[in-house]
């Protein structure tokens, strides 16, 4: 028996193992990035909700501020709903990244 075919087989096995390790590392990186984006999006959306509540409650307490918001609701609606929307969008992107990373994280999966 020649040692050449065994060396070629060993190189193929080593290349497959390296590809699996690289795919596993990339998937874990995507999962970490997705988790950070989910938490960041959650915090941004909560800040928007709190801002919206504070603005609505303060408009009820102060008559001048309340009439200002009733006459021009864009002062209230735009920034706070924008914050909520951006936070939700960031959360959604983070969720998709995390799920894609978790699907690709299986080290026993065959790489073709």
BELURTA-V974898 format. One record per backbone hydrogen bond with DSSP energy under -1.0 kcal/mol. CO is the residue of the C=O (numbers start at 1). NH is the residue of the N-H. E is the energy in kcal/mol with one decimal. If there is no record, write none. Layout:
BEGIN
CO;NH;E
CO;NH;E
END
This chain:
BEGIN
3;7;-2.0
4;8;-2.2
5;9;-2.5
6;10;-2.4
7;11;-2.1
8;12;-2.1
9;13;-2.4
10;14;-2.4
11;15;-2.3
12;16;-2.4
13;17;-2.4
14;18;-2.2
15;19;-2.3
16;20;-2.4
17;21;-2.3
18;22;-2.4
19;23;-2.5
20;24;-2.5
21;25;-2.3
22;26;-2.4
23;27;-2.2
24;28;-2.3
25;29;-2.1
26;30;-2.1
27;31;-2.2
28;32;-2.4
29;33;-2.4
30;34;-2.5
31;35;-2.4
32;36;-2.2
33;37;-2.2
34;38;-2.4
35;39;-2.2
36;40;-2.5
37;41;-2.8
38;42;-2.2
39;43;-2.3
40;44;-2.4
41;45;-2.4
42;46;-2.4
43;47;-2.3
44;48;-2.1
45;49;-2.3
46;50;-2.7
47;51;-2.6
48;52;-2.4
49;53;-2.5
50;54;-2.9
51;55;-2.4
52;56;-2.3
53;57;-2.9
54;58;-2.6
55;59;-1.6
56;60;-1.3
57;61;-1.2
58;62;-2.3
62;66;-2.4
63;67;-2.3
64;68;-1.8
65;69;-2.2
66;70;-2.0
67;71;-2.2
68;72;-2.2
72;75;-1.4
73;77;-3.1
74;78;-1.2
76;80;-1.0
77;81;-2.0
78;82;-2.0
79;83;-2.3
80;84;-2.2
81;85;-2.6
82;86;-2.8
83;87;-2.6
84;88;-2.3
85;89;-2.4
86;90;-2.6
87;91;-2.3
88;92;-2.4
89;93;-2.4
90;94;-2.4
91;95;-2.2
92;96;-2.3
93;97;-2.5
94;98;-2.5
95;99;-2.5
96;100;-2.6
97;101;-2.4
98;102;-2.3
99;103;-2.0
100;104;-1.7
106;109;-1.1
END
